[in-house]
Amino acid sequence: MANTPHTLQDEFPGEAAKISALKGSDARFARLLQEYDEVNDKVHRAETRVDAVSEEHEEALRKQRARVKDAIAAALRA
């Protein structure tokens, strides 16, 4: 279990310009970015034990983050 924040810049290096362009032109993509940031913050807080959550909830948050990340990656490839 890592407690390193998984920022979008870390997850998609070299894609900042495309992310910014899509964020401004695609409301669905902008919502995905917001959702990713929100769930990523929850994961980081759980991993660093700032928020006390069960292991099951922490794992569910990680899976949610992965699903959103996959959706972002798909949009970047389109």
Beta strands, then each sheet from edge to edge (+ up, - down):
end
